[in-house]
Amino acid sequence: LTDGLLDELARARAHIEARRYEQKAASIDKCVEIINGLSSSLDFDAGGETVANLARIYEFCAAHLHGAGLKLDPTMVDEVIRILSTIRQGWKGVQERNG
């Protein structure tokens, strides 16, 4: 999901820059849906503080994307891309260490 989300974020950013407002809205909505899906899969009972922090990050990213869409600010999308790329790298590291 994260790889698809990062691809869609790149498309949303391109739509903002190209002033394709309808496509921008659809793309941002899709990104937020994916983020909400990632958030809903979190196990708060088993994950403790780490999961709570991740949920807050996902919430921030979704809100930030809505702001990017309203302000037509591609740098806000860039910030979300940086955050989610860092999370993706962290998950990859965990997978590599644990097989």
Secondary structure, 3 states (H helix, E strand, C coil): CHHHHHHHHHHHHHHHHCCCHHHHHHHHHHHHHHHHHHHHCCCHHHHHHHHHHHHHHHHHHHHHHHHHHHHCCHHHHHHHHHHHHHHHHHHHHHHHHHC
